[in-house]
Amino acid sequence: MLTIRSTAFTLLLIVAVSSATAQIQLNTRAVGEQVPSFEYKEDANAQDSKTFSVVDDMPGRVVVFFFWRSKDARSLDWMKKIQAMSERYRQRGVSFVSMTTDKNEQIDKAFEDEDTDVFRGDRFVWGPGARPVDELLGAMSQPSVMLVDPWGYISWRGTRFDTFEQRLEALVQKTKPHAGDNAWLQRKLSEAERLKGKGEYARAFTIAKRVLKIAGESSTVGGAATTHMDEYVAATSAWIKKAVKLAEDKKYDEAARIMADISVRMEDTDVIEEAELELGRMRGDRRMKDPIRKALEDARGQVRNEIADELRDDDRYVAATKIYREVVKDREDTPAAEYAQKQIDTFKKNAAVRKQVQENRAWAQATRWLDMGDHYAELEMNEQARDSYQRIIDEHPGSDAAGMARERLKALRN
């Protein structure tokens, strides 16, 4: 009778907690979802907001969100460890976002007698105005951490430091973030130089700009990317003159393609004003209007395809397919849409792609079971925790999660 009542009480407690959590986390992004860009105010009464986007501001990087409170002893203990960890992991393509909803004066007072400085990470989000961001990202207790993969998708969130360090290492090894892969960055710059050799300055510029964003301005590779970008911009004036000559020779499609590429890919450069002025003149010729419209649609689709190609090369076939489908739908009757459809068809026929998708799903499933086991263990529901860990070992024995599950089973036995 006691067992039945205890079990009933436990189930009732879980339902109650789950319901309450669901009410709190209506807007919270779940594991597996992409982190959206968000705005926040350091002072709740401030007029101006700050904007942050993982995808745009930290592309090609694993991102660690660290949520903390200045008056919490565990937060300060974690901070010291994460500070040391950040120095080891930055070179491997990991960035750190430090977040607290404390006021500036609270932070300063808390650290007066501490033997460490405030960990500001690569981005510091602070102030009472950041509370909606805490809710959005699921930071319901402090200290806690959230791991985001190089494409901005939430991989894990938790409140155990030992678990966090294991998960971070596993994520870095699995995703191999481009920001920490100098060989990949160099290959992309070489690709840009090959396009320059073909006179494709706008496409070369796009690739070099992507490398700069991922590597960072202060890096050696970022410096090289900046130099290349300047060279491509300088060469573009002559490319515009070539487009004008092509239009005069009634080669409207070729002229339109060059001008569309410059217009779409080289925004915020010194050459864009010249390009837009010439594009406006060309539109004044009725024979150029339709070629320009189609070329602009195609250029926008090609830019999206290049991001999808990068996802494809990283074995992120589901995310790549989503972008290809958008291009097929939004850029109908363009070479970009035709290319995107071919990629989708290839995925459907390729057994290796299907295998990789299955492996990715298995990895995600094993990770979810590991999370479930950890939650059970925190509630001291050891039998349920053991069942979750054992399921990973039985069904995904070769996974990183299985290795962690074995360690946790051993700890439970002790």
Secondary structure by P-SEA (a helix, b strand, c coil): caaaaaaaaaaaaaaaaaaaaaaaaccccccccccccccccccccccbbbbbbccccccccbbbbbbbccccaaaaaaaaaaaaaaaaccccbbbbbbbbcccaaaaaaaaccccccccccccccccccaaaaaaaacccccccbbbbccccccccccccaaaaaaaaaaaaaaaccccccaaaaaaaaaaaaaaaaacaaaaaaaaaaaaaaaaccccaaaaaaaaaaaaaaaaaaaaaaaaaaaaaacaaaaaaaaaaaaaaccccccaaaaaaaaaaaaaccccaaaaaaaaaaaaaaaaaaaaaaaaaaacaaaaaaaaaaaaaacccccaaaaaaaaaaaaaaacaaaaaaaaaaaaaaaaaaaaaaaaaaaaacaaaaaaaaaaaaaacccccaaaaaaaaaaaaaac
